Amino acid sequence: MIIKGLWFLQHVVLLAVLTSGPFLVAQETPLQALNFGSVATQDNRATEVGMDVLRRGGNAIDAAYAIGYTMAVTHPQAGNIGGGGFMMVYLASENKTIALDYREKAPLQAHEDLFLDNNGNVSHEKSRYSALAVGVPGTVMGLETAHEHYGVLDRKILMQYAIDFAKQGFPVPPGLAESFNKYSAHLSRHKAPRAIFFNKEGQVLQEGDLLKQPQLAKTLKKIQRHGSKAFYEGRIAKQLVDYVKKEGGILSLEDLKGYQPVWREPVIGEYRGYRIASMPPPSSGGIALNQALAVLSAFDLKALGYQSADAIHIISDTLKYVYADRAIYLGDSDFVDVPTKRLLDPERAQARAKTITTNTVINASSLFKDSQELPESNDTTHFVVMDAQGNCVSNTYTLNFNFGNAMMAPRLGFLLNNEMDDFSAKPGIPNAYGLIGNQRNRIQPEKRMLSSMTPTFVFKDNQPIILTGSPGGSRIITTVLQVIINLIDYDKPIDEAVNAPRFHHQGLPDILFLEEGIPKTVQDELSTRGFTLKQVKRMGSAQSIFIKNGVPLGSADRRTKDSSAITF
């Protein structure tokens, strides 16, 4: 952290930022007076980019825009221009919070039986790894829309960071190297990513190797010159559609040209005198988070004890109800009626709280049917920004799986998403995150698939005090929930609140997942009570900012190696 007023340190750090990567635009704009601001991302270079934008007079939206494009280069596991996501924006001058939905959409030729085989069974090969899995990308239009409405710096300046990283290259950092090794077989499925992410000997790039992406640099340069139209209507669009169709997909030029993000009203809830603002459908995050907090408000979690068996028991049983509602009621609100008011009804929450006790464990099978355990992953990426004026951004975007479906259109240089797997391919059959689907989330043309992404703001006395969110599939909701509880109920410092051991229960599979660090005595007690426990390596990566006495304190989640936070 750089304390305001330490002039020498501020400028030493600024010099380090400007010389640590290809920041060619840094010399083009005079420095403004340095004030408080904070950035936290899953990638060191992206964090530096965001902070550099703030130092040059850009606001939080400008910084988010530059970070979003930079991570498409430096964090290709999930940073993207071939996927989509959600952005929460707080405008300090208007004291207004808005939600930008730039989630992918189903192509016009999509239909309910798209991923069923001849016997009516779900083909996971089709829904996860084929060209049919590609949803209409929303990231470029989302970033451009946010910037056009609220940015102050020129697009050409803000995009140059990403272009330079792609063109000049950068040494592969530890986290990316780990992902390359873990997903090397996935990335080797197609020729174009092999040419970029593997060396001449056919081995995936290792830590310290130079990663250059000249084709992506050219694609970004076209967007820099012509804006979103270059991506959705120009030569990029044609090359993308030609490739997807050649591979058996259904993406069309009409799909791309017709894509538009949507400004939505945030989901608002209250918790112990704090106001919670989060994403509405097609994200399930805002409703699920506020449902959980509404039930938990009936319990004195602090008195129960931090990460005690009683506290974990109460929270886990609460989450069973929340994820059951997700399966039954949630979908794209542009297509189905989501009963938000009923789901967030305080009386309904109080009634549920009365059924939860440490004397019994709620049987998830009474809430769910037709489930099976499927692997989880830590895909997606999240970042937060606060500027000197108090504007805030909390953004989560994704390709779905790490590196999406590993397909890449030749000469374009960006990976494609496999977001169509987030639809219910068949009601009652779980997706790759073990989440049960229903008719509300069935595949329909131009529909947005349900998501767990939960970019969130927490307000106290009408001012933002917490900016948070996370990757992690179905575990996003529980990750964000625990960061908030750790801060509000347990008064933990932000770094401890973010990095404390986590647990997760989503009803089905009826398993309580635990990270290392939960005391064995607590685990034994939970097991005795009837919980089935399973230890996992990590859950989520909650890049967060906590504002204390008007000063933002950024925290990088240490679960991901390349994460970083800068506050000045």
C-alpha positions as CSV (number, residue, x, y, z in Angstrom):
1,M,0.0,0.0,0.0
2,I,1.2,3.5,-0.8
3,I,0.2,6.1,1.8
4,K,-1.0,9.5,0.4
5,G,1.5,12.2,1.0
6,L,4.6,10.1,0.6
7,W,5.6,11.8,-2.6
8,F,8.9,9.9,-3.0
9,L,7.4,6.5,-2.6
10,Q,4.5,7.4,-4.9
11,H,6.8,8.3,-7.7
12,V,9.1,5.3,-7.2
13,V,6.2,3.0,-7.4
14,L,4.9,4.8,-10.5
15,L,8.3,4.5,-12.1
16,A,8.3,0.7,-11.3
17,V,4.9,0.4,-12.9
18,L,5.9,2.3,-16.0
19,T,9.0,0.2,-16.5
20,S,7.6,-3.3,-15.7
21,G,5.7,-3.8,-18.9
22,P,5.0,-2.2,-22.3
23,F,3.3,1.0,-21.0
24,L,3.9,3.0,-24.2
25,V,0.9,5.3,-23.6
26,A,2.2,6.3,-20.1
27,Q,4.2,9.1,-21.6
28,E,1.3,10.6,-23.5
29,T,-0.8,12.0,-20.7
30,P,0.3,14.3,-17.8
31,L,0.0,13.0,-14.3
32,Q,-2.8,14.2,-12.2
33,A,-2.6,14.9,-8.5
34,L,-2.4,11.5,-6.7
35,N,-5.3,10.7,-4.5
36,F,-6.7,7.5,-3.0
37,G,-7.6,4.8,-5.3
38,S,-7.5,1.0,-5.3
39,V,-7.4,-1.9,-7.8
40,A,-7.4,-5.7,-7.2
41,T,-7.3,-8.3,-9.9
42,Q,-6.1,-11.8,-10.6
43,D,-3.2,-10.6,-12.7
44,N,-0.3,-8.4,-11.6
45,R,0.0,-6.7,-14.9
46,A,-3.7,-5.9,-15.1
47,T,-3.6,-4.4,-11.6
48,E,-0.7,-2.2,-12.7
49,V,-2.6,-1.1,-15.8
50,G,-5.7,-0.2,-13.8
51,M,-3.7,1.9,-11.4
52,D,-1.8,3.6,-14.2
53,V,-5.1,4.6,-15.7
54,L,-6.3,6.1,-12.5
55,R,-3.0,8.0,-12.1
56,R,-3.5,9.5,-15.6
57,G,-6.9,11.0,-14.8
58,G,-9.1,8.0,-15.8
59,N,-12.0,7.0,-13.6
60,A,-12.9,3.6,-12.3
61,I,-14.8,2.7,-15.5
62,D,-11.8,3.6,-17.6
63,A,-9.6,1.5,-15.4
64,A,-12.0,-1.4,-15.6
65,Y,-12.1,-1.1,-19.4
66,A,-8.3,-1.2,-19.7
67,I,-8.1,-4.1,-17.2
68,G,-10.8,-6.1,-19.1
69,Y,-8.9,-5.9,-22.4
70,T,-5.5,-6.4,-20.7
71,M,-6.6,-9.6,-19.0
72,A,-7.8,-10.9,-22.4
73,V,-4.1,-11.0,-23.1
74,T,-2.4,-11.7,-19.8
75,H,-5.0,-14.0,-18.2
76,P,-6.3,-16.1,-21.1
77,Q,-7.6,-18.7,-18.7
78,A,-10.7,-16.5,-18.2
79,G,-9.9,-12.9,-19.2
80,N,-11.4,-12.6,-22.7
81,I,-13.0,-10.9,-25.7
82,G,-14.6,-14.2,-26.6
83,G,-16.9,-14.6,-23.6
84,G,-19.1,-12.4,-21.4
85,G,-19.9,-11.3,-17.9
86,F,-21.5,-8.8,-15.5
87,M,-20.4,-5.4,-14.3
88,M,-21.6,-3.5,-11.3
89,V,-21.0,0.3,-11.4
90,Y,-21.4,2.9,-8.6
91,L,-21.4,6.5,-9.8
92,A,-20.4,8.7,-6.8
93,S,-21.6,12.0,-8.2
94,E,-25.1,10.6,-8.7
95,N,-25.0,8.2,-5.7
96,K,-26.3,5.6,-8.2
97,T,-25.7,1.9,-8.6
98,I,-26.3,0.2,-11.9
99,A,-25.7,-3.3,-13.3
100,L,-24.5,-4.0,-16.8
101,D,-25.4,-7.5,-18.2
102,Y,-23.1,-8.5,-21.0
103,R,-23.6,-12.2,-20.6
104,E,-23.4,-14.3,-23.7
105,K,-26.6,-15.3,-25.6
106,A,-27.7,-18.4,-27.3
107,P,-27.4,-18.2,-31.2
108,L,-30.6,-17.8,-33.2
109,Q,-30.4,-21.4,-34.4
110,A,-30.2,-22.8,-30.9
111,H,-32.9,-25.1,-29.7
112,E,-33.9,-27.0,-26.6
113,D,-32.5,-30.4,-27.8
114,L,-29.2,-29.0,-29.1
115,F,-27.1,-31.2,-26.8
116,L,-29.1,-34.4,-26.8
117,D,-27.9,-37.5,-28.7
118,N,-30.0,-39.8,-30.7
119,N,-31.2,-41.6,-27.5
120,G,-32.3,-38.3,-25.9
121,N,-29.3,-38.3,-23.5
122,V,-27.1,-35.2,-22.9
123,S,-23.9,-35.2,-24.8
124,H,-21.3,-33.4,-22.7
125,E,-18.9,-33.5,-25.6
126,K,-21.3,-31.3,-27.5
127,S,-22.2,-28.9,-24.6
128,R,-18.6,-28.3,-23.4
129,Y,-16.0,-28.9,-26.1
130,S,-17.7,-28.5,-29.5
131,A,-18.4,-25.4,-31.6
132,L,-22.1,-25.8,-30.6
133,A,-21.0,-24.8,-27.0
134,V,-20.1,-21.2,-28.2
135,G,-22.5,-18.5,-27.0
136,V,-22.7,-15.1,-28.7
137,P,-19.7,-13.2,-27.1
138,G,-20.6,-10.1,-25.0
139,T,-17.4,-8.8,-23.6
140,V,-16.4,-6.4,-26.3
141,M,-19.8,-4.8,-26.5
142,G,-20.0,-4.8,-22.7
143,L,-16.7,-3.0,-22.2
144,E,-17.4,-0.6,-25.0
145,T,-20.9,0.2,-23.7
146,A,-19.6,0.9,-20.1
147,H,-16.9,3.1,-21.5
148,E,-19.1,5.1,-23.9
149,H,-21.5,5.9,-21.1
150,Y,-19.1,6.7,-18.2
151,G,-15.5,6.7,-19.3
152,V,-13.4,9.9,-19.6
153,L,-10.2,8.8,-21.3
154,D,-9.9,8.0,-25.0
155,R,-10.4,4.4,-26.1
156,K,-7.1,4.4,-28.0
157,I,-5.1,5.2,-24.9
158,L,-6.9,2.6,-22.8
159,M,-6.5,-0.3,-25.3
160,Q,-2.9,0.3,-26.0
161,Y,-1.8,-1.5,-22.8
162,A,-3.4,-4.8,-24.0
163,I,-2.2,-4.3,-27.6
164,D,1.4,-3.8,-26.4
165,F,1.3,-6.9,-24.1
166,A,0.0,-9.0,-27.0
167,K,2.4,-7.7,-29.6
168,Q,5.6,-7.4,-27.5
169,G,4.9,-10.4,-25.2
170,F,5.5,-10.9,-21.5
171,P,7.1,-13.6,-19.4
172,V,4.6,-16.3,-18.4
173,P,3.8,-15.7,-14.7
174,P,3.5,-18.6,-12.1
175,G,-0.3,-18.8,-12.1
176,L,-0.6,-18.9,-15.9
177,A,2.2,-21.5,-16.1
178,E,0.3,-23.6,-13.6
179,S,-2.9,-23.3,-15.7
180,F,-1.0,-24.1,-18.9
181,N,0.3,-27.3,-17.4
182,K,-3.0,-28.3,-15.9
183,Y,-4.9,-27.8,-19.1
184,S,-2.3,-28.6,-21.7
185,A,-4.3,-31.5,-23.1
186,H,-7.4,-29.2,-23.3
187,L,-5.4,-26.5,-25.1
188,S,-3.8,-29.0,-27.5
189,R,-7.1,-30.1,-28.9
190,H,-7.0,-27.4,-31.6
191,K,-4.2,-26.1,-33.9
192,A,-4.5,-22.3,-33.3
193,P,-4.0,-22.4,-29.5
194,R,-1.1,-24.9,-30.0
195,A,0.7,-22.4,-32.1
196,I,0.5,-19.7,-29.4
197,F,0.6,-21.5,-26.1
198,F,3.1,-24.2,-27.0
199,N,6.8,-23.9,-28.0
200,K,8.4,-25.3,-31.2
201,E,9.1,-28.6,-29.5
202,G,5.3,-29.0,-28.8
203,Q,5.6,-28.4,-25.1
204,V,3.2,-26.0,-23.3
205,L,4.9,-22.7,-22.3
206,Q,6.5,-22.6,-18.8
207,E,7.0,-20.0,-16.2
208,G,9.3,-17.2,-17.6
209,D,8.8,-18.1,-21.3
210,L,7.9,-15.2,-23.5
211,L,4.2,-15.3,-24.5
212,K,3.5,-13.3,-27.7
213,Q,0.1,-13.1,-29.3
214,P,0.5,-11.1,-32.5
215,Q,-2.8,-12.2,-34.0
216,L,-4.7,-11.0,-30.9
217,A,-2.8,-7.8,-31.1
218,K,-4.1,-7.2,-34.6
219,T,-7.7,-8.0,-33.5
220,L,-7.4,-5.6,-30.6
221,K,-6.0,-2.9,-32.9
222,K,-9.0,-3.1,-35.1
223,I,-11.3,-2.7,-32.1
224,Q,-9.2,0.2,-30.9
225,R,-9.7,1.9,-34.2
226,H,-13.3,1.1,-34.9
227,G,-14.9,0.2,-31.6
228,S,-17.3,-2.7,-31.1
229,K,-18.5,-2.5,-34.7
230,A,-15.2,-4.0,-35.8
231,F,-15.9,-7.1,-33.7
232,Y,-19.6,-7.6,-34.3
233,E,-19.9,-6.5,-38.0
234,G,-16.5,-6.4,-39.6
235,R,-13.9,-8.8,-40.9
236,I,-13.4,-10.2,-37.3
237,A,-17.1,-11.2,-37.3
238,K,-16.9,-12.9,-40.6
239,Q,-13.8,-14.9,-39.8
240,L,-15.2,-15.9,-36.4
241,V,-18.5,-17.1,-37.9
242,D,-16.8,-18.9,-40.8
243,Y,-14.6,-20.8,-38.3
244,V,-17.4,-21.8,-35.9
245,K,-19.6,-23.0,-38.8
246,K,-16.7,-25.0,-40.3
247,E,-16.3,-26.7,-36.9
248,G,-20.0,-27.6,-36.8
249,G,-21.3,-24.6,-34.8
250,I,-24.4,-22.4,-35.4
251,L,-23.1,-18.9,-34.6
252,S,-24.1,-16.4,-37.4
253,L,-23.4,-12.9,-38.5
254,E,-26.9,-12.0,-37.6
255,D,-26.2,-13.2,-34.0
256,L,-23.2,-11.0,-33.7
257,K,-24.7,-7.9,-35.3
258,G,-27.8,-8.2,-33.1
259,Y,-26.0,-8.6,-29.8
260,Q,-26.6,-5.9,-27.2
261,P,-25.8,-5.7,-23.5
262,V,-28.5,-4.7,-21.0
263,W,-28.5,-2.2,-18.2
264,R,-30.4,-3.7,-15.3
265,E,-31.5,-2.7,-11.8
266,P,-29.4,-4.3,-9.1
267,V,-30.8,-6.8,-6.6
268,I,-30.9,-4.9,-3.3
269,G,-31.0,-6.5,0.1
270,E,-30.4,-5.5,3.8
271,Y,-28.1,-7.2,6.3
272,R,-27.6,-6.0,9.8
273,G,-27.9,-2.3,8.8
274,Y,-25.9,-2.7,5.6
275,R,-27.3,-2.5,2.0
276,I,-26.3,-5.2,-0.4
277,A,-26.3,-4.4,-4.1
278,S,-25.6,-7.3,-6.5
279,M,-26.4,-8.7,-10.0
280,P,-29.9,-9.6,-11.0
281,P,-30.9,-12.4,-13.4
282,P,-29.7,-13.9,-15.6
283,S,-27.1,-14.0,-12.8
284,S,-28.4,-16.0,-9.8
285,G,-25.8,-14.3,-7.7
286,G,-27.6,-11.3,-6.4
287,I,-30.8,-13.1,-5.5
288,A,-29.0,-16.1,-3.9
289,L,-26.6,-13.9,-1.9
290,N,-29.4,-11.7,-0.5
291,Q,-31.6,-14.8,0.2
292,A,-28.8,-16.3,2.3
293,L,-28.1,-13.1,4.2
294,A,-31.8,-12.6,4.9
295,V,-32.0,-16.0,6.5
296,L,-28.7,-15.6,8.4
297,S,-29.8,-12.3,9.8
298,A,-32.0,-14.3,12.2
299,F,-28.8,-15.9,13.8
300,D,-26.1,-14.3,15.9
301,L,-23.2,-15.7,13.9
302,K,-20.7,-13.8,16.0
303,A,-22.0,-15.5,19.2
304,L,-21.9,-18.9,17.5
305,G,-18.2,-18.4,16.8
306,Y,-16.0,-17.8,13.8
307,Q,-15.9,-21.0,11.7
308,S,-17.4,-23.0,14.5
309,A,-19.3,-26.2,13.8
310,D,-22.5,-24.4,14.8
311,A,-21.9,-21.4,12.4
312,I,-20.9,-23.7,9.5
313,H,-23.9,-25.9,10.2
314,I,-26.3,-22.9,10.1
315,I,-24.8,-21.4,7.0
316,S,-24.7,-24.7,5.1
317,D,-28.3,-25.5,5.8
318,T,-29.3,-22.0,4.7
319,L,-27.5,-22.6,1.4
320,K,-29.4,-25.7,0.7
321,Y,-32.6,-23.7,0.5
322,V,-30.9,-21.0,-1.6
323,Y,-29.5,-23.4,-4.3
324,A,-32.9,-25.2,-4.4
325,D,-34.5,-22.0,-5.3
326,R,-31.8,-21.3,-7.9
327,A,-32.7,-24.6,-9.6
328,I,-36.4,-24.1,-9.4
329,Y,-37.1,-20.4,-10.1
330,L,-34.2,-18.7,-11.8
331,G,-33.4,-18.0,-15.5
332,D,-33.1,-15.1,-17.9
333,S,-35.7,-12.6,-16.8
334,D,-36.1,-11.4,-20.4
335,F,-37.7,-14.8,-21.1
336,V,-39.2,-16.1,-17.9
337,D,-40.9,-14.6,-14.9
338,V,-38.5,-14.7,-12.0
339,P,-40.4,-14.2,-8.7
340,T,-37.7,-11.9,-7.2
341,K,-40.1,-10.2,-4.8
342,R,-41.2,-13.5,-3.4
343,L,-37.7,-15.0,-3.3
344,L,-36.5,-12.0,-1.2
345,D,-39.6,-11.7,1.0
346,P,-38.4,-11.2,4.6
347,E,-41.2,-13.3,6.0
348,R,-40.2,-16.2,3.8
349,A,-36.6,-15.9,5.0
350,Q,-37.8,-15.8,8.6
351,A,-39.9,-18.9,8.1
352,R,-36.9,-20.8,6.7
353,A,-34.7,-19.6,9.6
354,K,-37.1,-21.2,12.0
355,T,-36.6,-24.6,10.3
356,I,-32.8,-24.4,10.7
357,T,-31.3,-25.7,14.0
358,T,-28.0,-27.2,15.1
359,N,-29.9,-30.2,16.5
360,T,-30.7,-31.5,13.0
361,V,-29.3,-31.4,9.5
362,I,-31.7,-30.5,6.6
363,N,-32.0,-33.4,4.1
364,A,-31.1,-32.0,0.7
365,S,-32.9,-34.8,-1.1
366,S,-36.1,-33.3,0.1
367,L,-35.3,-30.1,-1.9
368,F,-33.6,-31.6,-5.0
369,K,-34.1,-34.5,-7.4
370,D,-32.1,-36.2,-10.1
371,S,-28.7,-34.9,-9.2
372,Q,-25.2,-36.3,-9.5
373,E,-21.8,-35.1,-8.5
374,L,-19.7,-33.6,-11.2
375,P,-16.3,-31.8,-11.1
376,E,-16.0,-28.2,-10.0
377,S,-13.4,-25.8,-11.2
378,N,-12.1,-22.3,-10.4
379,D,-12.8,-20.8,-13.8
380,T,-13.9,-17.2,-14.4
381,T,-12.0,-14.1,-13.2
382,H,-13.0,-11.0,-11.1
383,F,-11.6,-7.6,-10.5
384,V,-12.6,-4.4,-8.5
385,V,-11.7,-0.8,-8.9
386,M,-12.3,2.4,-6.9
387,D,-11.1,5.8,-8.0
388,A,-10.3,9.0,-6.1
389,Q,-13.8,10.4,-6.8
390,G,-15.4,7.3,-5.2
391,N,-16.7,5.7,-8.4
392,C,-16.6,1.9,-8.1
393,V,-16.6,-1.1,-10.4
394,S,-17.0,-4.7,-9.5
395,N,-16.7,-6.9,-12.6
396,T,-16.8,-10.7,-13.2
397,Y,-16.3,-12.2,-16.7
398,T,-15.6,-15.6,-18.1
399,L,-15.2,-18.1,-20.9
400,N,-16.9,-20.7,-18.6
401,F,-14.1,-23.4,-18.4
402,N,-10.5,-22.5,-18.1
403,F,-9.5,-21.4,-21.6
404,G,-13.2,-21.9,-22.7
405,N,-13.7,-24.7,-25.1
406,A,-10.0,-24.2,-26.3
407,M,-11.2,-23.3,-29.8
408,M,-9.6,-20.2,-31.5
409,A,-10.5,-18.8,-34.8
410,P,-7.3,-18.8,-37.0
411,R,-5.8,-15.3,-37.4
412,L,-8.0,-13.8,-34.6
413,G,-6.0,-15.0,-31.6
414,F,-8.8,-15.2,-29.0
415,L,-10.3,-18.2,-27.3
416,L,-14.0,-19.0,-27.6
417,N,-16.4,-19.6,-24.7
418,N,-18.4,-22.8,-23.9
419,E,-21.1,-20.9,-22.0
420,M,-23.9,-22.9,-23.7
421,D,-23.2,-25.6,-21.0
422,D,-24.7,-23.2,-18.4
423,F,-28.1,-23.8,-19.9
424,S,-30.2,-26.8,-18.8
425,A,-29.4,-29.2,-21.6
426,K,-32.1,-31.4,-20.1
427,P,-34.2,-30.5,-17.0
428,G,-32.9,-32.3,-13.9
429,I,-29.5,-33.1,-15.4
430,P,-26.7,-31.0,-13.7
431,N,-24.2,-29.0,-15.7
432,A,-20.4,-29.1,-15.2
433,Y,-20.7,-27.4,-11.9
434,G,-23.2,-29.9,-10.5
435,L,-26.0,-27.4,-10.7
436,I,-29.5,-28.6,-11.4
437,G,-31.4,-27.0,-14.2
438,N,-35.1,-26.5,-15.0
439,Q,-37.3,-25.4,-17.8
440,R,-36.7,-21.7,-16.9
441,N,-33.1,-22.2,-17.9
442,R,-33.7,-24.3,-21.0
443,I,-32.0,-23.4,-24.3
444,Q,-33.9,-20.8,-26.4
445,P,-32.6,-18.5,-29.2
446,E,-31.2,-15.2,-28.0
447,K,-31.6,-16.3,-24.3
448,R,-28.9,-15.6,-21.8
449,M,-27.8,-18.6,-19.8
450,L,-28.1,-18.6,-16.0
451,S,-24.9,-17.7,-14.1
452,S,-23.5,-17.7,-10.6
453,M,-21.4,-14.6,-11.1
454,T,-21.9,-12.2,-8.1
455,P,-20.1,-8.9,-8.5
456,T,-21.3,-7.0,-5.4
457,F,-21.2,-3.7,-3.5
458,V,-22.0,-3.3,0.2
459,F,-23.1,0.1,1.5
460,K,-23.2,1.6,5.0
461,D,-24.8,5.0,5.5
462,N,-25.4,5.3,1.8
463,Q,-21.7,4.9,1.0
464,P,-19.9,1.9,-0.5
465,I,-17.6,0.1,2.0
466,I,-17.1,-3.3,0.3
467,L,-16.4,-4.2,-3.3
468,T,-16.2,-7.9,-3.9
469,G,-16.8,-10.9,-6.2
470,S,-15.1,-14.0,-7.2
471,P,-14.6,-16.7,-9.9
472,G,-15.5,-20.3,-9.0
473,G,-18.6,-21.6,-10.7
474,S,-21.3,-22.5,-8.2
475,R,-18.9,-21.6,-5.4
476,I,-18.9,-17.9,-6.3
477,I,-22.0,-17.2,-4.3
478,T,-20.7,-18.9,-1.1
479,T,-17.3,-17.2,-1.5
480,V,-18.8,-13.7,-1.7
481,L,-21.2,-14.6,1.2
482,Q,-18.3,-15.6,3.4
483,V,-16.2,-12.5,2.6
484,I,-19.1,-10.3,3.6
485,I,-19.8,-12.3,6.8
486,N,-16.2,-12.2,7.8
487,L,-16.1,-8.5,7.5
488,I,-19.5,-7.6,9.0
489,D,-20.1,-10.4,11.6
490,Y,-16.6,-11.2,12.6
491,D,-14.9,-7.8,12.1
492,K,-12.0,-9.4,10.3
493,P,-9.4,-7.2,8.5
494,I,-10.0,-7.3,4.7
495,D,-7.0,-9.4,3.9
496,E,-8.0,-12.0,6.5
497,A,-11.6,-11.9,5.4
498,V,-10.6,-12.6,1.8
499,N,-8.0,-15.3,2.6
500,A,-9.6,-17.2,5.4
501,P,-10.5,-20.9,4.8
502,R,-13.8,-21.4,3.1
503,F,-16.6,-24.0,2.9
504,H,-19.4,-24.6,0.5
505,H,-22.7,-26.4,0.3
506,Q,-25.0,-26.2,-2.7
507,G,-27.6,-28.7,-1.7
508,L,-26.7,-31.3,-4.2
509,P,-24.4,-33.0,-4.3
510,D,-25.2,-33.3,-0.6
511,I,-21.6,-32.6,0.4
512,L,-20.0,-30.0,2.6
513,F,-16.8,-28.9,0.8
514,L,-14.1,-27.6,3.0
515,E,-10.7,-25.9,2.3
516,E,-7.7,-26.8,4.4
517,G,-7.6,-24.7,7.6
518,I,-11.0,-25.6,9.1
519,P,-10.0,-27.1,12.4
520,K,-10.2,-30.9,12.6
521,T,-12.3,-30.7,15.8
522,V,-14.9,-28.7,13.8
523,Q,-14.8,-31.2,10.9
524,D,-15.3,-34.1,13.3
525,E,-18.3,-32.4,15.0
526,L,-19.9,-31.7,11.6
527,S,-19.4,-35.3,10.5
528,T,-20.9,-36.5,13.7
529,R,-24.0,-34.4,13.0
530,G,-24.5,-36.1,9.7
531,F,-22.7,-33.9,7.2
532,T,-20.7,-35.6,4.4
533,L,-17.4,-33.8,4.2
534,K,-15.0,-33.4,1.3
535,Q,-11.8,-31.4,1.3
536,V,-10.8,-29.3,-1.7
537,K,-7.7,-27.4,-2.5
538,R,-9.3,-24.0,-3.0
539,M,-12.6,-22.1,-3.6
540,G,-12.8,-18.9,-5.5
541,S,-10.5,-15.9,-5.7
542,A,-12.3,-13.0,-4.1
543,Q,-10.4,-9.8,-5.2
544,S,-11.9,-7.2,-2.9
545,I,-11.7,-3.6,-1.6
546,F,-12.8,-2.5,1.9
547,I,-13.2,1.3,2.4
548,K,-12.3,2.3,6.0
549,N,-12.6,5.9,7.1
550,G,-12.8,6.9,3.4
551,V,-9.6,5.1,2.5
552,P,-9.9,2.0,0.2
553,L,-7.9,-1.0,1.2
554,G,-7.4,-3.5,-1.6
555,S,-6.9,-7.2,-1.0
556,A,-5.7,-9.9,-3.4
557,D,-6.8,-13.4,-2.9
558,R,-3.7,-15.6,-2.3
559,R,-5.5,-18.7,-3.7
560,T,-4.4,-17.5,-7.2
561,K,-0.7,-17.0,-7.7
562,D,-0.8,-13.9,-10.0
563,S,-3.3,-11.9,-8.0
564,S,-2.4,-8.5,-6.7
565,A,-3.9,-5.3,-5.2
566,I,-2.5,-1.8,-5.3
567,T,-3.8,1.1,-3.2
568,F,-2.4,4.6,-3.4
